[in-house]
Amino acid sequence: MFDRFTDRARKVMGLSRQEAQRFNHDYIGTEHILLGLIQEGSGVAADVLKNLDVDPKRIRQEIEKLVSHGTTMVTMGQLPFTPRAKKVLELVLEEAQRLGHNYIGTEHLLLGLVREEKGIAGQALRSLNLLVEDVREEVRELLGHDDEGAEPVDEPGPLTAPAREAMDLASLIAHHEQHEAIDTEHILLGIIDGGSGGGTLANLLLGRLRAEVVKHMQAGTAVIPKAPVALTPGARVAVDHAFLAARDGGATRVDVPHLLAGLLREKEGIAARVLLANDLDPETVLAAAPPRPRDEDSGGPRMPEHPAPDPIGRMSGDNRNAMGLARLEAQRFQHDTIGTEHVLLGLLARRRAATRLLRKLGVDPERVRQETEKRMTRGNAWDAAGQLPFTPSVKTALELALAEADAHDHAWIGEEHLLLGLVREGHGTAAQVLASLGVTVQALWQAIDPGPPAPPEMTSR
């Protein structure tokens, strides 16, 4: 069961053990798991609690009221689960299956804790009027639209942040192409479009590889409500090989070079055929990998000592995925450049932070999509398989997004900053559509951070 836990869920279980030690308890109970969950604080469960107006500090206070400290200091060894904690884990697995997920994330842990009503965690959550029906509905609201791309797809081992981003984008690309499962070509496109291959493969080669993958891909016909998380047998073999490549190289996490090596060693899929035709082999891609510091357990992007000054370098994984989808939108309309309209459609396709902000402002994201597509005309760039350049308006929007991130004192450019950049750019299709629907810079600032100072000054060109 634990091999299906996401990185964040694993972290929660590690933190639950620390909480048990802090209370001098020689067991792990439901209360410790809940405390570990709120201490982790960055997964889907954290978003659910926030959206349901449940303050994690109140949860800790309620547990402190119900739990007394032990008398024996526990510092080492494995701690057993209480019967109620074991029941929670059974319910966690049941909730994952109910939602059709082949991984166990923080959202499933929260659902299991709420459902096990007799444990201390269940009592604490019930005292705060948290009901399982409300939690399940909120989880479906968050995951039903985007399947929480921040959680990993069907992989056998932990991934680095760039590898996770590539797999997330692979899932979205498969959905965009109306394919039912993630195949090797989607993984390769996720690496290329997410910008993760730049440290391993030459940029000129990336564009050629993408063009060749697109030539081999067949149009899909599947109409599914959300991005797939299942892997085809070939993709499963490739990811298994990636895991083995990481282990053999002494790495604790699967990185992009390992994914590339796994795709090559799979041998049969589109990705392998394209990579091999371009004289690439597993040893080459592994040898070309730049040295990378070990990831922390957070599963998120590593914070550099000196953040990259360029907007793309500062983008969060979600935004890089949104930009990859923007490229797909440009292709869909047979355009040879990526404009603000494509970036906006990419953000809407993610159905995460940007769409939640729009809903908070009373703006229907689907209406935004419809209004955007009304203003777009189909081009004649039939062969748009290479790297597409940004229009000047997009470059300006990216610069403004960077300024917004700095103004909010955020190290990474998130979807909210990019949405602000599109609005502040003022001239592109995205700005026009958003303005026509009443989306303003000041309204977005208040939605992101109530009571903000005035927006930063930066002249748009």
C-alpha positions as MATLAB code, in Angstrom:
seq = 'MFDRFTDRARKVMGLSRQEAQRFNHDYIGTEHILLGLIQEGSGVAADVLKNLDVDPKRIRQEIEKLVSHGTTMVTMGQLPFTPRAKKVLELVLEEAQRLGHNYIGTEHLLLGLVREEKGIAGQALRSLNLLVEDVREEVRELLGHDDEGAEPVDEPGPLTAPAREAMDLASLIAHHEQHEAIDTEHILLGIIDGGSGGGTLANLLLGRLRAEVVKHMQAGTAVIPKAPVALTPGARVAVDHAFLAARDGGATRVDVPHLLAGLLREKEGIAARVLLANDLDPETVLAAAPPRPRDEDSGGPRMPEHPAPDPIGRMSGDNRNAMGLARLEAQRFQHDTIGTEHVLLGLLARRRAATRLLRKLGVDPERVRQETEKRMTRGNAWDAAGQLPFTPSVKTALELALAEADAHDHAWIGEEHLLLGLVREGHGTAAQVLASLGVTVQALWQAIDPGPPAPPEMTSR';
ca = [
       0.000    0.000    0.000;
       2.697    2.496    0.978;
       4.366    2.153   -2.410;
       1.338    3.975   -3.823;
       1.802    6.978   -1.514;
       2.740   10.273   -3.137;
       5.829   12.089   -1.910;
       3.670   14.412    0.178;
       1.702   11.528    1.677;
       4.979    9.805    2.582;
       6.133   13.016    4.194;
       2.930   13.135    6.228;
       3.596    9.656    7.587;
       7.143   10.654    8.524;
       5.833   13.740   10.291;
       3.200   11.658   12.097;
       5.991    9.616   13.649;
       7.691   12.844   14.780;
       4.419   14.003   16.319;
       4.112   10.721   18.222;
       7.646   11.203   19.539;
       6.836   14.780   20.544;
       3.993   13.450   22.707;
       6.243   10.682   24.080;
       3.878    8.095   22.597;
       5.096    4.648   21.606;
       2.462    4.281   18.861;
       1.100    6.220   15.882;
      -2.575    7.084   16.247;
      -5.049    8.962   14.112;
      -4.178   12.160   15.971;
      -0.528   11.909   14.944;
      -1.417   11.323   11.296;
      -3.700   14.370   11.341;
      -1.015   16.509   12.940;
       1.459   15.308   10.307;
      -1.067   16.196    7.618;
      -1.513   19.789    8.748;
       2.214   20.165    9.367;
       2.954   19.119    5.759;
       0.627   21.910    4.720;
       1.165   22.020    0.940;
      -0.831   19.169   -0.569;
      -4.393   18.845   -1.782;
      -5.597   18.295    1.797;
      -4.248   21.727    2.738;
      -6.227   23.289   -0.123;
      -9.362   21.432    0.962;
      -9.067   22.676    4.549;
      -8.433   26.208    3.356;
     -11.419   26.176    1.003;
     -13.636   24.844    3.789;
     -12.393   27.612    6.139;
     -10.827   25.171    8.594;
      -7.807   26.699   10.310;
      -4.993   24.142   10.843;
      -4.123   25.948   14.092;
      -7.611   25.170   15.404;
      -7.130   21.515   14.512;
      -3.911   21.389   16.526;
      -5.605   23.120   19.461;
      -8.461   20.603   19.434;
      -6.051   17.667   19.391;
      -3.977   19.174   22.199;
      -7.177   19.278   24.277;
      -7.842   15.576   23.684;
      -4.312   14.147   23.943;
      -2.053   13.932   26.967;
       1.713   13.535   26.855;
       3.259   10.192   27.670;
       5.967    9.567   30.224;
       8.419    7.476   28.195;
      10.786    9.196   25.774;
      10.640    7.451   22.384;
      13.570    8.246   20.107;
      14.155    5.307   17.800;
      12.644    2.239   16.220;
       9.462    1.729   14.247;
       6.255    2.745   15.990;
       3.181    0.549   15.518;
      -0.128    1.901   14.263;
      -3.108    1.810   16.593;
      -6.142   -0.206   15.432;
      -7.948    3.030   14.575;
      -4.942    4.289   12.590;
      -4.938    0.992   10.692;
      -8.642    1.495   10.012;
      -7.849    4.979    8.659;
      -5.348    3.487    6.237;
      -7.972    0.986    5.046;
     -10.407    3.858    4.469;
      -7.684    5.850    2.713;
      -7.225    3.056    0.192;
     -10.997    2.792   -0.221;
     -11.276    6.547   -0.902;
      -8.521    6.418   -3.519;
     -10.326    3.569   -5.258;
     -13.655    5.403   -5.016;
     -12.115    8.414   -6.780;
     -10.496    6.203   -9.406;
      -6.944    7.129   -8.383;
      -4.028    4.716   -8.519;
      -2.024    6.776   -6.032;
      -2.679    7.774   -2.429;
      -2.293   11.469   -1.715;
      -2.904   13.860    1.148;
      -6.544   14.241    0.071;
      -7.169   10.527    0.610;
      -5.486   10.683    4.028;
      -7.809   13.532    5.033;
     -10.869   11.631    3.824;
      -9.812    8.536    5.773;
      -9.288   10.566    8.946;
     -12.690   12.220    8.657;
     -14.445    8.914    7.995;
     -12.913    7.159   11.019;
     -15.168    9.063   13.413;
     -14.256    7.326   16.668;
     -10.564    8.198   16.619;
      -9.146   11.351   18.158;
      -8.567   12.841   14.703;
     -12.183   12.230   13.724;
     -13.408   13.781   16.981;
     -11.247   16.863   16.466;
     -12.391   17.328   12.877;
     -16.040   16.785   13.795;
     -15.769   19.410   16.544;
     -14.834   21.874   13.800;
     -17.941   20.864   11.820;
     -15.908   19.102    9.129;
     -18.090   16.470    7.481;
     -16.925   13.715    5.165;
     -19.485   14.731    2.524;
     -18.085   18.283    2.421;
     -14.498   17.053    2.236;
     -15.279   14.569   -0.533;
     -17.163   17.206   -2.525;
     -14.286   19.679   -2.205;
     -11.748   17.022   -3.201;
     -13.810   16.237   -6.278;
     -14.063   19.944   -7.045;
     -10.290   20.292   -6.913;
      -9.388   17.022   -8.604;
     -12.355   16.442  -10.859;
     -11.299   19.361  -13.066;
      -7.578   18.861  -13.219;
      -6.858   15.552  -11.446;
      -4.387   17.509   -9.288;
      -1.456   17.531  -11.612;
       0.698   18.376   -8.600;
       0.262   14.835   -7.435;
       2.230   12.246   -9.376;
       0.850   10.061  -12.091;
       1.215    6.279  -12.031;
       4.914    5.940  -11.297;
       6.747    3.335   -9.194;
       9.123    5.604   -7.333;
       9.577    9.192   -6.159;
      10.321   11.803   -8.806;
      12.324   14.999   -8.737;
      10.351   18.182   -9.324;
      11.382   18.477  -13.038;
      10.540   14.821  -13.676;
       7.214   15.207  -11.920;
       6.450   18.290  -14.025;
       7.247   16.348  -17.187;
       4.921   13.519  -16.150;
       2.173   15.957  -15.190;
       2.426   17.596  -18.603;
       2.484   14.173  -20.274;
      -0.897   13.481  -18.667;
      -2.298   16.784  -19.918;
      -0.938   16.204  -23.426;
      -2.541   12.761  -23.539;
      -5.852   14.302  -22.520;
      -5.491   17.094  -25.084;
      -4.868   14.516  -27.817;
      -7.900   12.491  -26.623;
      -5.814    9.477  -25.646;
      -7.026    7.281  -22.793;
      -3.642    6.655  -21.176;
      -0.157    8.128  -20.986;
       2.214    6.593  -23.529;
       5.935    7.029  -24.167;
       5.392    9.798  -26.716;
       3.454   11.844  -24.170;
       6.275   11.486  -21.650;
       8.849   12.639  -24.221;
       6.660   15.601  -25.193;
       6.213   16.414  -21.501;
       9.992   16.540  -21.106;
      10.379   18.730  -24.192;
       7.435   21.090  -23.696;
       8.027   21.446  -19.986;
      11.559   22.663  -20.636;
      13.030   19.830  -18.576;
      15.159   18.414  -21.388;
      17.229   21.530  -21.866;
      19.838   20.454  -19.345;
      20.301   17.082  -21.029;
      19.632   17.569  -24.734;
      20.639   20.374  -27.063;
      17.863   22.909  -27.663;
      18.035   22.473  -31.428;
      17.603   18.737  -30.981;
      14.543   19.268  -28.789;
      12.648   20.983  -31.588;
      13.535   18.239  -34.067;
      12.532   15.516  -31.644;
       9.193   17.157  -31.038;
       8.463   17.421  -34.751;
       9.226   13.730  -35.252;
       7.105   12.621  -32.285;
       4.123   14.599  -33.582;
       4.481   12.920  -37.004;
       4.194    9.475  -35.392;
       1.281   10.264  -33.087;
      -2.171    9.112  -34.096;
      -5.273   11.196  -33.446;
      -7.250    9.995  -30.471;
     -10.995    9.582  -30.107;
     -11.424    9.154  -26.349;
     -13.650   11.712  -24.653;
     -12.756   11.604  -20.967;
     -13.585   14.240  -18.316;
     -10.118   14.549  -16.835;
      -6.480   13.968  -17.656;
      -5.470   10.285  -17.435;
      -3.124    8.972  -14.761;
      -2.817    5.415  -16.065;
       0.207    4.387  -18.100;
       0.176    2.186  -21.179;
       2.187   -1.042  -20.844;
       5.010    0.540  -22.859;
       5.071    3.654  -20.695;
       5.055    1.479  -17.576;
       8.105   -0.409  -18.872;
       9.843    2.899  -19.632;
       9.171    4.325  -16.160;
      10.286    1.069  -14.549;
      13.549    1.333  -16.485;
      13.860    4.965  -15.349;
      13.505    3.858  -11.751;
      16.195    1.214  -12.229;
      18.500    3.760  -13.931;
      18.151    6.070  -10.951;
      18.859    3.231   -8.503;
      21.849    1.990  -10.463;
      23.265    5.508  -10.549;
      22.931    5.904   -6.795;
      20.176    8.544   -7.074;
      17.385    8.622   -4.523;
      14.849   10.095   -6.956;
      13.980    9.609  -10.622;
      15.120   12.630  -12.647;
      14.590   13.679  -16.282;
      17.751   11.941  -17.592;
      16.503    8.708  -16.006;
      13.153    9.157  -17.756;
      14.943    9.642  -21.077;
      17.083    6.569  -20.458;
      13.947    4.612  -19.549;
      12.228    5.690  -22.756;
      15.239    4.493  -24.754;
      15.458    1.180  -22.948;
      11.771    0.496  -23.556;
      12.786    0.220  -27.266;
       9.326   -0.307  -28.791;
       7.435    2.954  -28.260;
       7.327    6.106  -30.364;
       9.674    7.876  -27.956;
      12.307    5.159  -28.227;
      12.094    5.082  -32.026;
      12.477    8.852  -32.287;
      15.321    9.053  -29.774;
      17.201    6.125  -31.299;
      16.777    7.562  -34.810;
      18.571   10.666  -33.572;
      21.567    8.618  -32.377;
      20.746    8.884  -28.683;
      21.344    6.055  -26.246;
      20.794    5.633  -22.487;
      24.436    6.109  -21.613;
      24.612    9.373  -23.564;
      21.595   10.982  -21.914;
      22.690    9.846  -18.459;
      26.240   11.112  -18.996;
      24.988   14.466  -20.297;
      22.871   15.117  -17.210;
      24.077   18.137  -15.230;
      24.871   17.528  -11.561;
      21.717   18.157   -9.546;
      21.507   18.588   -5.782;
      19.360   16.106   -3.962;
      15.714   17.072   -3.667;
      14.152   17.715   -0.320;
      11.104   15.712    0.617;
       8.735   18.538   -0.224;
       8.281   17.325   -3.784;
       8.098   20.946   -4.936;
      10.542   23.051   -6.918;
      13.877   23.625   -5.255;
      14.452   27.193   -4.151;
      17.674   28.500   -5.662;
      20.055   30.574   -3.581;
      19.722   33.280   -6.234;
      16.423   32.939   -8.167;
      16.763   33.038  -11.927;
      16.204   36.558  -13.279;
      14.278   35.416  -16.356;
      10.524   34.721  -16.164;
      10.719   31.189  -17.584;
      13.453   30.247  -15.115;
      11.321   31.491  -12.253;
       8.144   29.686  -13.265;
       6.506   27.116  -11.021;
       5.851   23.646  -12.378;
       2.154   24.471  -12.853;
       3.037   27.469  -14.999;
       5.483   25.519  -17.121;
       2.708   23.028  -17.731;
       0.364   25.892  -18.625;
       2.916   27.194  -21.135;
       3.185   23.716  -22.631;
      -0.588   23.683  -23.044;
      -0.417   27.167  -24.573;
       1.818   25.702  -27.236;
      -0.717   22.947  -27.890;
      -3.447   25.573  -28.238;
      -1.345   27.447  -30.799;
      -0.927   24.209  -32.736;
      -4.652   23.510  -32.533;
      -5.370   26.850  -34.209;
      -2.486   26.310  -36.667;
      -0.683   29.423  -35.457;
       3.078   29.822  -35.795;
       3.499   31.926  -32.644;
       2.306   31.711  -29.028;
       0.161   34.713  -28.160;
      -1.542   35.873  -24.978;
      -4.726   34.115  -26.083;
      -2.918   30.776  -26.157;
      -1.367   31.404  -22.734;
      -4.793   32.234  -21.293;
      -6.266   29.059  -22.792;
      -3.358   27.096  -21.347;
      -4.081   28.494  -17.881;
      -7.756   27.634  -18.250;
      -6.899   24.095  -19.344;
      -4.932   23.600  -16.120;
      -8.083   24.405  -14.103;
      -6.158   25.173  -10.985;
      -5.036   28.443   -9.362;
      -5.987   30.740  -12.247;
      -9.477   29.278  -12.660;
     -10.049   29.351   -8.900;
      -9.122   33.049   -8.897;
     -11.561   33.764  -11.707;
     -14.345   31.940   -9.880;
     -13.521   33.927   -6.755;
     -14.149   37.068   -8.799;
     -17.459   35.668  -10.034;
     -16.143   35.009  -13.537;
     -16.924   31.658  -15.168;
     -13.693   30.203  -16.636;
     -15.706   28.503  -19.371;
     -17.088   31.907  -20.390;
     -13.511   33.203  -20.578;
     -12.600   30.316  -22.875;
     -15.594   30.917  -25.114;
     -14.921   34.658  -25.380;
     -11.252   34.008  -26.132;
     -11.945   31.495  -28.872;
     -14.510   33.847  -30.439;
     -11.704   36.338  -31.078;
      -9.344   33.753  -32.589;
      -9.167   32.787  -36.242;
      -7.594   29.610  -37.556;
      -4.195   30.055  -39.201;
      -2.499   28.119  -41.963;
       0.657   26.924  -40.219;
       0.084   23.241  -40.865;
       3.551   22.210  -39.712;
       3.893   23.830  -36.291;
       5.787   20.959  -34.699;
       8.970   22.860  -33.861;
       9.506   25.356  -31.069;
       7.090   28.275  -31.419;
       8.225   31.812  -30.536;
       6.380   34.108  -28.150;
       4.702   37.214  -29.501;
       5.924   40.574  -28.100;
       2.716   40.764  -26.037;
       3.498   37.449  -24.339;
       7.061   38.555  -23.610;
       5.677   41.700  -21.990;
       3.135   39.684  -19.999;
       5.929   37.412  -18.749;
       7.990   40.402  -17.634;
       4.944   41.782  -15.825;
       4.301   38.379  -14.231;
       7.869   38.450  -12.927;
       7.261   41.920  -11.486;
       4.074   40.652   -9.827;
       5.893   37.726   -8.230;
       8.534   40.111   -6.876;
       5.837   42.496   -5.619;
       4.208   39.637   -3.699;
       7.667   38.614   -2.435;
       7.268   35.194   -4.060;
      10.359   33.355   -5.288;
       8.455   31.593   -8.064;
       6.064   32.815  -10.724;
       2.738   31.099  -10.192;
      -0.468   31.012  -12.209;
      -1.825   34.004  -10.306;
       1.169   36.124  -11.343;
       0.855   35.044  -14.961;
      -2.849   35.905  -14.945;
      -1.977   39.319  -13.528;
       0.678   39.751  -16.206;
      -1.845   38.992  -18.949;
      -4.269   41.577  -17.529;
      -1.599   44.238  -17.039;
      -0.191   43.772  -20.537;
      -3.324   45.563  -21.679;
      -3.253   45.119  -25.468;
      -3.307   41.392  -26.255;
      -6.361   39.237  -26.798;
      -6.162   37.854  -23.256;
      -6.191   41.324  -21.720;
      -9.122   42.386  -23.888;
     -11.185   39.317  -22.992;
     -10.468   39.571  -19.272;
     -11.197   43.308  -19.235;
     -14.526   42.740  -21.020;
     -15.515   40.351  -18.221;
     -14.564   42.772  -15.478;
     -11.262   41.215  -14.424;
      -8.966   44.010  -13.208;
      -5.525   44.122  -11.655;
      -6.853   45.504   -8.382;
      -9.550   42.828   -8.135;
      -6.977   40.091   -8.733;
      -4.658   41.557   -6.127;
      -7.437   41.572   -3.554;
      -8.389   38.011   -4.452;
      -4.786   36.843   -4.080;
      -3.992   38.815   -0.939;
      -6.802   40.831    0.698;
      -5.840   44.406    1.463;
      -2.676   44.613   -0.694;
      -0.548   47.662   -1.299;
      -0.789   49.314   -4.681;
       0.387   47.125   -7.580;
       4.035   47.555   -8.608;
       4.859   50.163  -11.179;
       6.031   48.775  -14.473;
       5.280   50.355  -17.807;
       3.783   47.872  -20.266;
       4.934   48.105  -23.801;
];
